[in-house]
Structure formats: C-alpha cells, structure tokens
Amino acid sequence: MSSSVAGAGEESGAAAPQGPAPVERCKGVNGLEKVVLREVRGSSAEVYLYGGHVTSWKDEHGEELLFVSNKAIFKPPKAIRGGIPICFPQFSNFGHLEPHGFARNKTWTVEADPPPFPVPISSKAYIDLILKPTEEDVKIWPHSFEYRLRIALGPGGDLMLTSRIRNTNADGKSFSFTFAYHTYFSISDISEIRVEGLETLDYLDNLQDRARFTEQGDAIVFESELDRIYLGTPSKIAIIDHEKKRTFVVRKGGLPDAVVWNPWDKKAKAMADFGDDEYKRMVCVEAAAIEKQVTLKPGEEWTGKLELSAVPSSYYSGQLDPDRVIQDSTVPEDSIS
C-alpha cells in the first residue's frame, strides 16, 4: 500500500500525474515507513522516516550510489548501517549520549506545512521532515529544539540534504551540539579510491585518541583502517573511483569539518550488522561540525547543507577543479541566523 504526497506541503492537483509520482510514501523493510523520491530523468532516492535516514540514491541509469550493508538491521532502536545516518546532537561517543546521538534512532514526521524555506528548489522530488524531542530525549539531553530536514533530488540527479536546527528552549538557555551527515558511498574497491581536497589540512585521528596531525599526502588513499576528522575543510571534496571512472563531489555549507572512515577487515568482522568483506565496497566521507561545537541561543537557527553529485572522472585530471563541473554553493560557512 502506498500513497503519493506533494513535496513541502503542496496539494496534489486533480489531473493524473504523468509517469511515477515525484514523492511516494510506502512501506519498506520490516514494514517501516519510507518515502521514495523520483526525478523526471530517472534518478531516485529513498528515505526512511525512522532516522530521517536516506538509504538509497540512484542515478538516471538505476545504479546505486550509496552503500547499505546486506546485514543492516531495519529494526528500531538499532540505527540502519549505511546510507546517510544523521548524527545529532552528538558525533562519536565523546560525551554522555549514545554514540552519534539519538536523531538516527527516532521516527521523524513528514511536515505538511513547513515554514518558508530559504533556498528555492526547481524539482518536485523533495520531502520535508521534522524531529522534536520526546520526554525520553529531554531526560538525557534537556533541551527543546525543532530539527527540520529537507531531502531533495535536483534536476541533474544531485542529492541535497538541508538541516535546520532551532533552539526552542523556553527557559532562556543556550545549547551546543556536534553534527555529521555520516554518508556511506558505494565504490568499486577501497584500494581504487582517492579522496582529494583535504591535502595539507590538520586532522584528529580517532584511532589515536584524537591526536592532531597534518595530512602529508597529495590525496587520501586507503591501505588499512582509517578514521579521521579533517579540520577547516573546503566547501568541496572529491572522491575519485578509478575503476568506475566516477567522481563523487561533496559540497557542503555550515559544516567546517569532514570525517573520512573505513573500518577495514578486523573492525568489519567485529560489527554484527556489517559483512566481513563489505569494507572493500564502501567509504565514508562525512560533512560535519565536530571540533567546534555549534551553540544556539533561544530562537537561533543553524543550517547545515550537503549536496552530493556523481560525475565522470574525466572531469578531473588529478586536480580538484570544481568550477568545471559545479557552481559554488550559496550556503555561507557561518550559517547561524
């Protein structure tokens, strides 16, 4: 059983739609509710209301661009392994909350009539979700907030996620949080991957108690487990897959850091919801705000934006030259209003 819904609260017209609906609500794995987005040229995305979690992003040829483990457990309260988990209000396990916070373990609500959105969109393939704290959440993180999440497909098949987090505390108190879009990309083989755009930057090594180092390579390549938080990163990062001749372009706003992670073989075998050899077919490059917490006073709102594109690697000749493919993001780094 499925139903179509208009993006961002638009009322469906009386005329029958031509082709698949741009937004469709239906049941997913284990009966969990999900939303399917379809762009007219053939690209698609799937979003589970559990976690506000993107679990699929396919190009116009139907090729899957995100990685989800074959052993992923689609059953609350376990987070879904793969896709794009939302890490809020905490990234990692440095703090008193559960690892990566609780947003990825909560069921979000489709917002039928969201407030005006600051960035117009030309596609109808989008959905607006909202998360508000439950009584249980307030016990472990005593703050009131409204977290609005728009997930959209652009006309060219780009996947766009925009998070708007507002402090709605009535007691006059500020709150602080860390955040990440924990994106799992589907790749040919981890040995064939280069991540460009993070050269010469400082990073915190999660494998060495967040000791600080400076990146020495001209690109990041993978030969063993890697878990790093790169600091002061540019608004664009490229993931080059030599075998597939494809480059993922990560564009971000309001998110100064970038996490790069691959668990490699030992950690992969230790995770119950991850296949022993699946580390070869995924890499996480995550737009994030971690080193410096985001602090909001009551009434203030923070925006964190992620845009993902998949382009032929021929656009890049060993250099990250985003102007040849993609225009600058309009989202400022300082995006608290």
VENBELBEL-V792131 format. One record per pair of residues at least 12 apart in sequence whose C-alpha atoms are under 7 Angstrom apart, sorted by the first residue. I is the first residue (numbers start at 0). J is the second residue. D is the distance in Angstrom with one decimal. If there is no record, write none. Layout:
I|J|D ; I|J|D
//
This chain:
0|25|6.3 ; 1|23|6.8 ; 1|24|5.5 ; 1|25|4.2 ; 2|23|5.6 ; 2|24|5.1 ; 2|25|6.4 ; 3|20|6.4 ; 3|22|5.7 ; 3|23|4.1 ; 3|24|5.8 ; 4|22|5.5 ; 4|23|5.8 ; 4|24|6.9 ; 5|22|6.2 ; 6|22|6.6 ; 6|123|6.0 ; 6|124|6.6 ; 6|125|5.2 ; 6|126|5.1 ; 7|111|6.2 ; 7|112|6.5 ; 7|113|6.6 ; 7|126|5.8 ; 7|127|5.6 ; 8|111|4.3 ; 8|112|4.9 ; 20|37|7.0 ; 21|36|5.4 ; 21|37|4.6 ; 21|38|6.2 ; 21|123|6.1 ; 21|124|4.7 ; 22|34|6.8 ; 22|35|5.8 ; 22|36|4.8 ; 22|37|6.6 ; 22|124|5.7 ; 22|125|6.8 ; 23|35|5.1 ; 23|36|6.6 ; 28|73|6.3 ; 29|73|6.6 ; 32|47|6.1 ; 32|48|6.0 ; 33|45|6.8 ; 33|46|5.4 ; 33|47|4.2 ; 33|48|5.6 ; 34|46|5.1 ; 34|47|6.3 ; 36|124|5.2 ; 36|125|6.4 ; 37|124|5.7 ; 38|124|5.8 ; 38|152|6.4 ; 38|154|6.6 ; 38|156|6.9 ; 40|59|6.0 ; 41|58|6.9 ; 41|59|4.2 ; 41|60|6.9 ; 42|57|5.4 ; 42|58|4.4 ; 42|59|4.2 ; 42|61|6.8 ; 42|156|5.4 ; 43|56|5.7 ; 43|57|5.2 ; 43|58|6.7 ; 44|56|4.3 ; 44|57|6.3 ; 48|106|5.4 ; 48|107|5.1 ; 48|108|6.8 ; 49|104|6.7 ; 49|105|5.7 ; 49|106|4.1 ; 49|107|6.1 ; 50|84|7.0 ; 50|102|6.0 ; 50|103|3.9 ; 50|104|5.2 ; 50|105|5.2 ; 50|106|5.7 ; 50|107|6.5 ; 51|103|6.8 ; 51|107|5.8 ; 52|83|5.9 ; 52|84|5.5 ; 52|85|6.9 ; 52|103|7.0 ; 53|82|5.6 ; 53|83|5.2 ; 54|67|6.7 ; 54|81|6.9 ; 54|82|4.4 ; 54|83|6.6 ; 55|82|6.4 ; 58|156|6.3 ; 64|184|6.2 ; 64|185|5.2 ; 65|82|5.6 ; 65|183|5.8 ; 65|184|4.5 ; 65|185|4.7 ; 66|81|5.6 ; 66|82|5.7 ; 66|183|5.4 ; 66|184|5.3 ; 66|185|4.5 ; 66|281|6.1 ; 67|80|6.1 ; 67|81|4.0 ; 67|82|5.5 ; 68|80|5.9 ; 68|81|6.0 ; 68|273|5.7 ; 68|274|6.8 ; 69|274|6.9 ; 70|272|4.7 ; 70|273|5.4 ; 70|274|6.3 ; 71|272|5.0 ; 71|273|6.7 ; 72|272|6.4 ; 75|104|6.8 ; 76|104|5.6 ; 77|104|6.7 ; 78|103|6.1 ; 78|104|5.6 ; 80|272|6.7 ; 81|183|5.5 ; 82|182|6.0 ; 82|183|5.3 ; 83|180|6.1 ; 83|181|5.3 ; 83|182|4.4 ; 83|183|6.3 ; 84|103|5.8 ; 84|180|6.2 ; 84|181|5.2 ; 84|182|6.8 ; 85|102|6.2 ; 85|103|5.3 ; 85|179|6.3 ; 85|180|5.2 ; 85|181|6.3 ; 86|99|4.8 ; 86|100|5.8 ; 86|102|6.5 ; 86|103|6.5 ; 86|178|5.3 ; 86|179|5.0 ; 86|180|6.3 ; 86|181|6.8 ; 87|99|6.3 ; 87|100|4.9 ; 87|101|6.4 ; 87|102|5.5 ; 87|177|6.5 ; 87|178|5.1 ; 88|100|5.2 ; 88|176|4.9 ; 88|177|5.6 ; 88|178|6.2 ; 89|176|5.9 ; 89|177|4.8 ; 89|178|6.0 ; 90|177|5.7 ; 90|178|5.6 ; 90|179|6.5 ; 90|289|6.9 ; 107|128|6.2 ; 107|129|5.8 ; 107|130|5.2 ; 108|128|5.4 ; 108|129|5.3 ; 108|130|6.5 ; 109|127|5.9 ; 109|128|4.5 ; 109|129|6.4 ; 110|127|5.5 ; 110|128|5.2 ; 110|129|6.0 ; 122|152|6.8 ; 122|153|5.9 ; 122|154|6.1 ; 124|151|5.8 ; 124|152|5.6 ; 125|149|7.0 ; 125|150|5.5 ; 125|151|4.0 ; 125|152|6.3 ; 126|149|5.7 ; 126|150|5.5 ; 126|151|6.5 ; 127|148|5.8 ; 127|149|4.5 ; 127|150|6.6 ; 128|147|5.7 ; 128|148|5.1 ; 128|149|6.3 ; 129|145|7.0 ; 129|146|5.5 ; 129|147|4.5 ; 129|148|6.1 ; 130|145|6.1 ; 130|146|5.1 ; 130|147|6.6 ; 131|144|6.0 ; 131|145|5.2 ; 131|146|6.5 ; 132|144|6.7 ; 142|168|6.1 ; 143|166|6.4 ; 143|167|5.2 ; 143|168|4.8 ; 144|164|6.9 ; 144|165|5.5 ; 144|166|4.8 ; 144|167|4.9 ; 144|168|6.9 ; 145|164|5.8 ; 145|165|5.3 ; 145|166|6.9 ; 145|167|6.8 ; 146|162|6.9 ; 146|163|5.7 ; 146|164|4.4 ; 146|165|6.5 ; 147|162|5.8 ; 147|163|5.1 ; 147|164|6.4 ; 148|160|6.9 ; 148|161|5.7 ; 148|162|4.6 ; 148|163|6.4 ; 149|161|5.2 ; 149|162|6.6 ; 157|306|6.7 ; 157|307|5.6 ; 157|308|4.9 ; 158|306|5.7 ; 158|307|5.1 ; 158|308|6.7 ; 159|305|5.7 ; 159|306|4.4 ; 159|307|6.4 ; 160|304|5.9 ; 160|305|5.2 ; 160|306|6.4 ; 161|302|7.0 ; 161|303|5.9 ; 161|304|4.5 ; 161|305|6.4 ; 162|302|5.5 ; 162|303|5.2 ; 162|304|6.3 ; 163|300|6.5 ; 163|301|5.6 ; 163|302|4.6 ; 163|303|6.7 ; 164|300|5.4 ; 164|301|5.2 ; 164|302|6.6 ; 165|298|6.4 ; 165|299|5.7 ; 165|300|4.2 ; 165|301|6.5 ; 166|295|6.1 ; 166|296|6.4 ; 166|297|4.8 ; 166|298|5.4 ; 166|299|5.8 ; 166|300|6.5 ; 167|297|5.6 ; 167|298|5.9 ; 168|297|5.6 ; 171|297|5.9 ; 172|296|6.6 ; 172|297|6.5 ; 173|294|6.8 ; 173|295|5.5 ; 173|296|4.3 ; 173|297|6.0 ; 174|294|5.6 ; 174|295|5.6 ; 174|296|6.8 ; 175|292|5.9 ; 175|293|5.3 ; 175|294|4.2 ; 175|295|6.4 ; 176|292|5.5 ; 176|293|5.4 ; 176|294|6.7 ; 177|288|5.6 ; 177|289|5.0 ; 177|292|5.3 ; 177|293|6.3 ; 178|287|5.5 ; 178|288|5.2 ; 178|289|6.2 ; 179|285|6.2 ; 179|286|5.7 ; 179|287|4.1 ; 179|288|6.3 ; 180|285|5.4 ; 180|286|5.6 ; 180|287|6.4 ; 181|283|6.8 ; 181|285|5.0 ; 182|283|5.4 ; 182|284|6.0 ; 182|285|5.4 ; 183|281|6.2 ; 183|282|5.7 ; 183|283|4.6 ; 184|281|5.5 ; 184|282|5.4 ; 184|283|6.1 ; 185|280|5.9 ; 185|281|5.0 ; 186|240|6.6 ; 186|280|5.0 ; 186|281|5.5 ; 187|240|6.9 ; 187|242|6.3 ; 187|243|6.4 ; 187|280|5.8 ; 188|279|5.1 ; 188|280|5.2 ; 189|221|6.4 ; 189|279|4.9 ; 189|280|6.2 ; 189|281|6.8 ; 190|221|6.0 ; 190|222|6.9 ; 191|240|6.0 ; 191|241|5.7 ; 191|242|6.4 ; 192|220|6.2 ; 192|238|6.9 ; 192|239|5.7 ; 192|240|4.9 ; 192|241|6.6 ; 193|218|6.0 ; 193|219|5.5 ; 193|220|5.1 ; 193|238|5.8 ; 193|239|5.1 ; 193|240|6.8 ; 194|218|5.6 ; 194|219|4.9 ; 194|220|6.8 ; 194|237|5.7 ; 194|238|4.5 ; 194|239|6.2 ; 195|218|5.0 ; 195|219|6.6 ; 195|236|6.1 ; 195|237|5.1 ; 195|238|6.4 ; 195|319|6.5 ; 196|236|5.0 ; 196|237|6.4 ; 196|319|6.4 ; 197|232|6.6 ; 198|214|5.9 ; 198|215|6.9 ; 198|216|6.3 ; 198|217|5.5 ; 198|218|6.1 ; 199|213|6.2 ; 199|214|4.9 ; 199|215|5.9 ; 200|213|5.6 ; 200|214|5.4 ; 200|229|6.7 ; 200|230|6.7 ; 201|213|4.1 ; 201|214|6.0 ; 201|229|6.0 ; 201|230|5.8 ; 202|227|6.2 ; 202|228|5.2 ; 202|229|4.1 ; 202|230|5.7 ; 203|227|5.6 ; 203|228|5.0 ; 203|229|6.5 ; 204|226|6.3 ; 204|227|4.7 ; 204|228|6.6 ; 205|226|5.5 ; 205|227|5.7 ; 206|226|6.4 ; 223|263|5.9 ; 224|261|5.7 ; 224|262|5.1 ; 224|263|4.7 ; 225|260|5.3 ; 225|261|5.4 ; 225|262|6.6 ; 226|259|5.8 ; 226|260|4.4 ; 226|261|6.6 ; 227|258|5.6 ; 227|259|5.4 ; 227|260|6.6 ; 228|256|6.7 ; 228|257|5.7 ; 228|258|4.4 ; 228|259|6.6 ; 229|256|5.6 ; 229|257|5.1 ; 229|258|6.1 ; 230|255|6.6 ; 230|256|4.8 ; 230|257|6.8 ; 231|255|5.2 ; 231|256|5.7 ; 232|255|5.6 ; 232|256|5.5 ; 232|257|6.6 ; 234|250|5.5 ; 234|251|5.2 ; 234|252|6.5 ; 235|248|6.7 ; 235|249|5.4 ; 235|250|4.5 ; 235|251|6.6 ; 236|248|5.9 ; 236|249|5.1 ; 236|250|6.7 ; 237|249|6.2 ; 237|319|6.7 ; 239|312|6.7 ; 244|311|6.0 ; 244|312|5.0 ; 245|309|6.7 ; 245|310|5.8 ; 245|311|4.6 ; 245|312|4.5 ; 246|309|5.7 ; 246|310|5.3 ; 246|311|5.9 ; 246|312|5.0 ; 247|307|6.9 ; 247|308|5.6 ; 247|309|4.5 ; 247|310|6.4 ; 248|307|5.8 ; 248|308|5.1 ; 248|309|6.3 ; 249|306|6.1 ; 249|307|5.0 ; 249|308|6.8 ; 250|305|5.8 ; 250|306|5.0 ; 250|307|6.4 ; 251|286|6.6 ; 251|304|5.3 ; 251|305|4.6 ; 251|306|6.2 ; 252|303|5.7 ; 252|304|4.9 ; 252|305|6.7 ; 252|330|5.0 ; 252|331|5.9 ; 252|332|5.3 ; 253|302|6.3 ; 253|303|4.8 ; 253|304|6.6 ; 253|331|6.4 ; 253|332|4.2 ; 253|333|5.8 ; 253|334|5.4 ; 254|286|5.9 ; 254|287|5.0 ; 254|288|5.0 ; 254|303|6.0 ; 254|332|6.8 ; 255|287|6.5 ; 255|288|5.8 ; 256|286|6.2 ; 256|287|4.9 ; 256|288|5.4 ; 256|289|6.6 ; 257|284|6.6 ; 257|285|5.2 ; 257|286|4.8 ; 257|287|5.4 ; 258|284|5.6 ; 258|285|4.8 ; 258|286|6.7 ; 258|287|6.9 ; 259|283|5.6 ; 259|284|4.7 ; 259|285|6.5 ; 260|282|6.3 ; 260|283|5.0 ; 260|284|6.7 ; 261|278|6.5 ; 261|282|5.6 ; 261|283|6.5 ; 262|278|6.4 ; 263|278|5.6 ; 264|276|6.8 ; 264|278|6.9 ; 299|335|7.0 ; 299|336|6.0 ; 300|335|5.7 ; 300|336|5.6 ; 301|334|5.9 ; 301|335|4.4 ; 301|336|6.6 ; 302|334|5.5 ; 302|335|6.5
//
